[in-house]
Amino acid sequence: MQNGKVIHFTPNVSLSHADFVKRTVGTLPSDAWVGSATKNDGYLTAINSYTFYQNQLPAPPEIQSVVKAQFC
């Protein structure tokens, strides 16, 4: 995600975040976010990439909004 838009995504769950970024943009721009979208108890949640952020916490609210608008 970058500039308030989902710019790349893949349904390929076997592709690591690092490989996904490498194949799509080369290196992660400083103003971009990468992570996973997952459903828990029927709710879609964007989760930070551990590879890039060293945590797997829910993404910030502004990212949650964009991901939900794209995939719900």
Number of C-alpha atoms within 10 A of each C-alpha: 17 15 9 13 13 17 11 12 14 8 8 8 8 7 11 12 17 15 11 18 17 12 10 12 11 11 12 15 11 7 8 13 18 25 20 19 19 12 9 8 6 7 9 15 19 23 19 21 20 14 13 14 12 9 12 15 14 16 21 11 10 9 22 17 14 15 21 14 11 10 9 7
